Amino acid sequence: MKDAGIEFVIIRIGYGQYESQKDSKFERNYEGFRNVGIPVGVYLYSYAKSTSDSKKEAEVVLKWLGGRELNLPVYYDIEDKSQINLSKNTLTSMCETFCDTIEKAGYWAGIYTNKYFFTTYLDYKKLEEKYTIWVAQYNDTNTYRGKYDMWQYTSSGKVNGISGNVDMDILYRDIFDNRGDNDEDNKLPNLSGYNGNSIVDGLKSVGYDSSFNSRKELYKEAGFTDTYKGTAKQNEELLNILKGNDYYKADYKGLSFVDALKSIGVDSSFENRKRIARANGIGNYKGSALQNMKLLNMLKNGTLRKS
């Protein structure tokens, strides 16, 4: 498929809310595409009948992913005939519940279905303002009038490397480059000009909320995964990061930046890796193999600045 010019794939990770419903070929497909450098996203085929079901579906997807990197979003495939008797509000809320659960874990989420389902059963205008949209319409032209980022235009495509028919899609924008993130919102307070040893006084010196709850949130934003209790050691570590003079170092022999961060107890989600990348001069972090290898080498050498 790489030789055939395929530029990205969205592979099925499973269907439904139970662990036994994981796609038996997901692991092989994920590793195969990643190994040849084809960007990967995933989708789950939904059988949910309620927001409780859709949350369980999102949770099982996250369990299957296990923190692994994706280049493209996690899509919620909602189109089953068993769902069409549900109300538009219920179906739309199910989509929101699934996507919000996925995004809280650091992935980007979207909705996939066909044009008729979007326009008949979903509040698509509400969904398109919050998530990436992938619409299916098997036609020479796409007549869907809502906003969308990807169009599935046939189910009978032919690609070298796949026996039989395959769905084919066109992606219209670089989704990772246009996620709508505001980098300013993710910046930690800069205490590089503070020479003292008190995190409270340091935050006050730059007009930042120094309350316990604020420090607890900052501690999490800085990438620590243990529970903040305001200990002297935790405050010292947080202060060092905000001063910009602390670094990560890992005695790790593997090739995965995600696993290397996990090995030292640091949040390995996409959002935190993006913050770390920005702190180390990579402002357009997409999670690419080249970017991760650069960051991994810095981590191993002890020169990776904390976010």
C-alpha positions in Angstrom: 0.0 0.0 0.0 2.9 2.4 0.7 4.2 1.7 -2.8 0.7 2.3 -4.2 0.8 5.9 -2.9 -1.6 5.5 0.0 -1.1 8.6 2.2 -3.1 7.7 5.3 -5.4 5.0 6.8 -8.2 4.8 9.3 -8.3 1.3 10.6 -11.1 -0.4 12.6 -10.1 -0.9 16.3 -13.3 -2.7 17.2 -17.1 -2.6 17.5 -19.3 -2.1 20.5 -18.3 -1.7 24.2 -16.9 -5.1 25.2 -13.2 -6.0 25.3 -14.0 -9.2 23.3 -15.1 -7.0 20.4 -11.6 -5.7 19.5 -10.8 -6.1 15.8 -8.7 -9.3 15.5 -6.5 -7.6 12.9 -6.0 -4.2 14.7 -2.6 -5.0 16.2 -1.2 -6.3 12.9 -2.7 -3.4 10.9 -1.5 -0.8 13.4 2.1 -2.1 13.6 2.3 -2.7 9.8 1.2 0.8 8.8 3.3 2.5 11.5 6.4 0.5 10.5 6.2 1.8 6.8 5.4 5.4 7.8 1.7 5.5 6.7 -0.2 7.9 9.1 -2.8 6.0 11.2 -6.2 6.9 12.7 -8.8 4.5 14.1 -12.6 4.1 14.2 -15.0 2.2 16.4 -18.3 0.9 15.0 -21.0 1.7 17.5 -23.9 -0.3 18.7 -24.7 2.1 21.6 -28.2 2.9 22.6 -27.5 5.5 25.3 -24.8 7.9 26.5 -23.8 5.3 29.1 -23.1 2.8 26.3 -21.2 5.4 24.2 -19.0 6.2 27.2 -18.2 2.5 27.7 -17.4 2.3 24.0 -14.9 5.2 24.3 -13.4 3.7 27.4 -12.8 0.3 25.7 -11.2 2.1 22.8 -8.8 3.9 25.2 -8.0 0.5 26.8 -7.2 -1.0 23.4 -5.0 1.9 22.4 -3.1 1.8 25.7 -1.6 5.3 25.2 -0.2 4.5 21.7 0.3 7.3 19.2 -2.1 8.1 16.5 -1.4 10.5 13.6 -5.1 11.0 12.9 -8.3 11.1 15.1 -10.3 8.4 16.8 -13.6 8.3 14.8 -17.0 7.3 16.1 -18.8 5.3 13.4 -22.5 5.7 14.2 -24.8 4.3 11.5 -26.3 1.0 12.8 -29.9 0.2 12.0 -30.6 -0.6 15.6 -29.9 3.1 16.5 -32.3 4.8 14.1 -35.3 4.7 16.5 -33.4 6.8 19.0 -34.1 10.5 19.2 -31.8 13.0 17.5 -30.9 14.5 20.8 -29.9 11.1 22.2 -27.8 10.2 19.2 -26.1 13.5 19.2 -25.4 13.3 22.9 -24.0 9.8 22.4 -21.5 11.3 19.9 -20.5 14.1 22.3 -20.0 11.6 25.2 -17.8 9.4 23.1 -15.7 12.2 21.6 -15.3 14.1 24.9 -14.1 11.0 26.7 -11.6 10.3 23.9 -10.3 13.9 23.9 -9.9 14.0 27.7 -7.4 11.2 27.2 -5.3 13.4 24.9 -6.5 12.1 21.5 -8.5 14.0 18.9 -12.0 12.6 18.2 -14.4 12.8 15.3 -17.7 11.5 13.9 -18.1 9.2 10.9 -21.4 8.3 9.2 -23.1 8.6 5.8 -24.7 11.8 4.5 -28.3 10.5 5.2 -27.5 9.6 8.8 -25.8 12.9 9.4 -28.7 15.0 8.1 -31.6 12.9 9.3 -30.5 11.5 12.7 -27.8 13.9 14.1 -27.6 17.5 15.0 -24.7 17.7 12.6 -24.3 21.5 12.8 -23.7 21.2 16.5 -21.2 18.3 16.1 -19.2 20.0 13.3 -18.4 22.9 15.5 -16.8 20.7 18.1 -15.3 17.7 16.3 -13.7 16.7 13.0 -16.3 15.2 10.5 -15.8 12.3 8.1 -18.8 11.8 5.8 -19.5 8.9 3.5 -21.3 9.4 0.2 -20.6 7.0 -2.6 -20.8 9.4 -5.5 -18.7 11.3 -8.1 -19.4 14.5 -6.0 -20.1 15.1 -2.4 -23.4 16.9 -1.9 -23.3 17.0 1.9 -23.6 20.7 2.9 -22.2 20.6 6.4 -18.6 21.1 7.3 -16.3 18.1 6.9 -12.6 17.2 6.7 -12.8 13.8 5.0 -15.0 12.3 2.4 -15.4 8.5 1.8 -16.3 8.4 -1.9 -16.4 4.7 -2.6 -16.5 1.3 -1.0 -15.2 -0.5 -4.1 -11.7 0.9 -4.4 -8.8 -1.3 -5.5 -5.4 -0.9 -3.9 -2.3 -3.1 -4.3 -1.7 -5.0 -1.1 -5.4 -5.5 -0.4 -7.4 -8.4 -1.8 -11.0 -7.4 -2.7 -12.7 -4.0 -2.4 -11.6 -1.3 0.0 -13.2 2.0 1.1 -11.4 5.1 -0.3 -11.2 8.6 1.1 -10.0 12.1 0.5 -8.6 14.1 3.4 -9.0 17.8 2.7 -6.8 19.4 5.4 -3.8 18.7 7.7 -6.0 18.0 10.7 -3.1 18.1 13.3 -2.1 21.5 12.0 -5.6 22.9 12.4 -6.9 21.6 15.6 -7.8 25.0 16.8 -5.4 24.8 19.8 -4.4 28.1 21.3 -0.8 27.7 22.4 -1.1 30.7 24.7 -3.7 28.8 26.7 -1.2 26.0 27.4 1.7 28.1 28.5 2.9 27.7 32.1 3.8 30.8 34.1 7.4 31.9 33.4 9.5 32.2 36.6 12.9 32.5 35.0 13.4 35.9 36.6 12.6 34.7 40.1 15.6 33.9 42.3 13.9 32.7 45.4 13.0 29.2 46.7 9.3 29.5 47.4 6.8 28.4 44.7 4.1 30.5 46.4 6.2 33.7 46.3 7.4 32.9 42.8 3.9 32.7 41.5 2.9 35.8 43.3 5.8 37.7 41.8 4.3 37.2 38.3 0.7 37.8 39.4 -0.3 34.2 39.2 -2.8 32.4 41.5 -0.6 30.7 44.2 -3.4 28.8 45.9 -3.2 25.1 46.5 -5.7 24.2 43.8 -3.9 26.4 41.3 -0.5 24.7 42.1 -2.2 21.3 41.9 -3.3 22.1 38.4 0.1 23.5 37.4 1.8 20.3 38.7 -0.4 18.2 36.4 0.1 20.6 33.5 3.9 20.3 34.0 3.6 16.6 33.2 3.8 15.0 36.7 1.6 12.0 37.2 1.6 11.6 41.0 -1.0 13.3 43.2 0.0 16.8 44.2 0.0 17.2 48.0 2.1 20.3 48.3 5.2 18.6 49.7 8.5 20.4 49.7 9.9 18.0 47.1 6.9 18.5 44.8 7.1 22.3 45.2 10.8 22.3 44.4 10.3 20.2 41.3 7.5 22.4 40.1 9.5 25.6 40.8 12.5 24.2 38.8 10.3 23.6 35.8 8.7 27.0 35.9 12.1 28.5 36.2 13.1 26.6 33.1 16.2 25.0 34.5 15.1 21.4 34.9 15.5 18.5 32.5 14.1 15.0 31.9 16.5 12.1 31.7 15.7 8.4 31.1 17.9 5.3 31.2 15.8 3.8 28.5 17.1 1.5 25.7 14.0 1.3 23.4 12.9 3.3 20.5 9.5 4.7 21.7 9.4 8.2 23.0 6.0 7.4 24.6 7.4 4.4 26.5 10.5 6.3 27.5 8.3 9.0 29.2 6.2 6.3 30.9 9.4 4.7 32.2 10.1 7.9 34.3 6.5 8.5 35.3 5.8 11.4 33.0 2.4 12.0 31.2 2.9 10.6 27.7 -0.4 11.9 26.2 -0.2 13.8 22.9 -1.0 17.1 24.6 1.9 16.8 27.1 4.3 15.7 24.4 3.3 18.7 22.4 4.1 21.0 25.4 7.5 19.2 25.9 8.2 19.6 22.2 7.4 23.3 22.3 9.7 23.8 25.3 12.5 22.1 23.2 12.1 24.2 20.1 9.6 22.1 18.2 6.6 24.4 17.7 4.7 22.3 15.1 4.6 19.0 16.9 2.6 16.3 15.1 3.9 13.2 16.8 5.9 12.2 13.7 8.6 9.5 13.9 11.3 12.1 13.2 10.1 14.5 15.9 9.8 11.7 18.4 13.2 10.4 17.7 14.7 13.8 18.2 13.0 14.2 21.5 13.9 10.7 22.5 17.6 11.3 21.9 17.5 14.4 24.0 15.7 12.5 26.8 18.4 9.8 26.8 21.1 12.4 26.8 19.6 14.4 29.7 19.1 17.5 27.6 15.3 17.4 27.2 13.9 20.5 28.9 10.7 20.0 30.9 7.6 21.9 29.7 
